[in-house]
């Protein structure tokens, strides 16, 4: 199976597992309207470099994923420990699964928010194939919980992610 098909299949599995995730309360700390450049891996997978708890990481932009996910294999890099988390049970493929839900400080361009993210199982096996070919380490998935809340839009031709925060009010 090609790398592209494997990524799509695994992303679809993650999306199915996370379809029942409720967006945790978010509080906007500072924000502005802006545009952030992203890059493409393969022919059609957008990735963006963001900051989580003051550490940089590459995240797949996935409008179909209902939650933002941090790879457990990268948790230590972002200063995330189990003592900071709560568990959230979700229905998905294979039955009910428990995920750690953690509030992180996330910076995307000029937008800085405190937002809950889910810590997945260790996805290094999947992401290592991307790392080898693209020379970047994927740390997680930026999901629609953040993308829709902050009205992000994707312009593939310009390879920019734009956001508007004018009408957003607390959690």
C-alpha positions in Angstrom: 0.0 0.0 0.0 1.4 3.4 -0.9 2.4 5.9 1.8 -0.4 8.3 0.7 -3.1 5.5 0.9 -1.8 4.4 4.3 -1.9 8.0 5.7 -5.5 8.4 4.4 -6.6 5.1 5.8 -5.1 5.8 9.2 -6.5 9.3 9.3 -9.9 8.0 8.5 -9.6 5.5 11.4 -8.6 8.3 13.7 -11.6 10.4 12.5 -14.0 7.5 13.1 -12.7 7.0 16.6 -13.0 10.7 17.4 -16.4 11.5 15.9 -18.0 11.8 19.3 -15.4 14.0 20.9 -17.0 17.1 22.4 -15.0 20.3 22.0 -13.7 21.2 25.4 -14.0 24.7 26.6 -11.4 27.1 25.1 -10.4 30.5 26.2 -8.9 33.0 23.7 -5.8 34.6 25.3 -4.6 36.8 22.4 -5.5 36.8 18.8 -5.5 38.6 15.5 -6.6 38.0 12.0 -3.9 36.4 10.0 -2.5 34.0 7.5 0.0 31.2 8.1 1.9 29.3 5.5 1.8 25.5 5.4 3.6 22.9 3.3 2.3 19.9 1.5 3.6 16.4 2.0 3.1 13.9 -0.7 0.7 15.3 -3.2 -2.2 16.4 -0.9 -1.5 16.4 2.8 -1.1 19.8 4.3 1.1 20.2 7.4 1.8 23.2 9.6 4.4 24.1 12.2 2.7 25.2 15.4 3.8 25.6 19.0 2.4 23.5 21.8 3.4 24.5 25.4 6.3 26.6 23.9 7.7 23.7 21.8 7.5 23.5 18.0 6.0 20.6 16.1 4.6 19.7 12.7 0.8 18.8 12.6 -1.3 17.4 9.8 -4.2 19.8 9.0 -7.2 17.5 9.0 -10.6 19.2 8.6 -12.3 15.7 9.0 -10.8 15.0 12.4 -13.1 16.2 15.1 -10.4 16.7 17.7 -6.8 17.9 17.8 -4.5 15.0 18.6 -1.0 14.9 20.1 1.0 11.8 19.4 1.9 10.1 22.7 5.3 9.5 21.3 5.9 13.3 21.2 4.2 14.1 24.6 7.5 14.4 26.5 8.8 16.9 23.9 5.7 19.1 24.6 6.1 18.8 28.4 2.9 16.8 28.7 2.6 14.4 31.5 -0.3 12.1 32.6 -0.6 14.1 35.8 -1.9 17.0 33.7 -4.7 15.1 32.1 -8.2 13.7 32.5 -9.6 10.7 30.7 -12.4 10.9 28.2 -14.1 7.8 26.9 -15.2 7.7 23.3 -17.1 5.4 21.1 -15.4 4.4 17.9 -14.1 1.6 15.9 -13.5 -1.4 18.1 -15.8 -0.2 20.9 -15.2 2.3 23.7 -11.7 3.7 24.1 -10.2 5.9 26.7 -8.1 8.9 25.7 -6.2 11.4 27.8 -7.5 14.9 27.4 -5.1 17.7 28.3 -5.3 21.5 28.1 -2.3 22.9 26.2 -1.2 26.4 25.2 -1.3 26.3 21.4 0.1 29.0 19.2 -0.8 29.0 15.5 0.7 32.1 13.9 -0.5 35.1 16.0 -3.3 33.1 17.6 -2.6 31.8 21.1 -5.2 29.7 22.9 -5.6 27.3 25.8 -7.3 24.3 24.3 -7.9 20.7 25.1 -6.2 18.1 22.9 -6.3 14.4 23.0 -3.2 12.3 23.5 -3.3 9.4 21.1 -1.6 6.1 21.3 2.0 6.2 20.0 1.7 7.0 16.3 5.5 7.1 15.6 5.2 4.0 13.5 2.8 5.8 11.1 4.5 9.2 11.3 8.1 7.8 11.0 7.4 6.9 7.3 6.5 10.6 6.7 9.6 11.7 8.7 11.9 9.6 6.7 10.6 10.8 3.3 9.8 14.4 4.1 12.6 15.0 6.7 10.1 16.4 9.3 8.7 14.7 12.5 4.9 14.8 12.6 3.7 15.5 16.2 -0.1 15.2 15.7 -3.2 16.3 13.9 -4.8 19.8 14.0 -8.5 19.0 14.0 -11.8 20.7 13.3 -12.3 21.5 16.9 -9.8 24.3 16.5 -10.2 24.9 12.8 -13.9 25.6 13.0 -13.9 27.4 16.3 -11.4 30.0 15.0 -12.9 30.1 11.5 -9.7 28.8 9.8 -9.9 28.5 6.0 -7.5 26.7 3.8 -6.2 28.1 0.5 -4.5 25.3 -1.3 -3.3 27.4 -4.2 -1.5 29.9 -1.9 -0.7 27.3 0.7 -2.1 29.4 3.5 -4.2 28.8 6.5 -6.2 31.9 7.4 -8.2 32.7 10.6 -10.6 35.3 11.8 -11.4 35.7 15.5 -13.5 38.9 15.6 -16.8 37.3 16.8 -15.4 34.6 19.1 -16.3 34.7 22.7 -14.7 32.5 25.5 -15.6 28.8 26.1 
